[in-house]
Amino acid sequence: MTTVNIKLDKDLINRADNVANKLNRTTAKQIEHWAKIGEMMEDNPDLPYEFVKQAIIAKAEKEARKLEEYSFG
């Protein structure tokens, strides 16, 4: 993965660092997570936040191969 340096508001970084520590993420990964949510919300303004959040969790579980097969009936 290629990285770049960008300037961000110190308050945003402090808030991201605080949340990241609680969720066992790096500050950069927390900001990436927030950006991903923001992008999805802008692309899908009619979807509720909880739906977007669950979609991100489901995608992560799929990528980690932690899904269980579901049988109807």
Secondary structure, 3 states (H helix, E strand, C coil): CCCCCCCCCHHHHHHHHHHHHHHCCCHHHHHHHHHHHHHHHHHCCCCCHHHHHHHHHHHHHHHCCCCCCCCCC
